Amino acid sequence: MCSSDLAALKDKTLTFSEKANEAGKLYAAIGAKEIAEGVSSQLQVEVPEADVLITEPLKTIGIHTVHIKLGEQEVDLKIEVKREG
């Protein structure tokens, strides 16, 4: 990835629509692989799964922040998880 990729990710939000229970807990967690695929499909930037820095998979509806490593730099990326349907 290059600096133009960094600019393409800055201040962007990735959106996922997932099945969740009434309490807002997802039936299937969103991990680094799904986030990398989402960045590719929604923002047209190729990010290796290993460059998605999350402490644990996303398991709830809401706004989350993950870090994407771009060489020596990191950028924060907002992830909005909505209830499907």
Secondary structure, DSSP 8 states (H G I E B T S, - for coil): --HHHHHHHTT-EEEEEE-B-TTSEEEEEE-HHHHHHHHHHHH-----GGGEE-SS-EEESEEEEEEEEETTEEEEEEEEEEE--
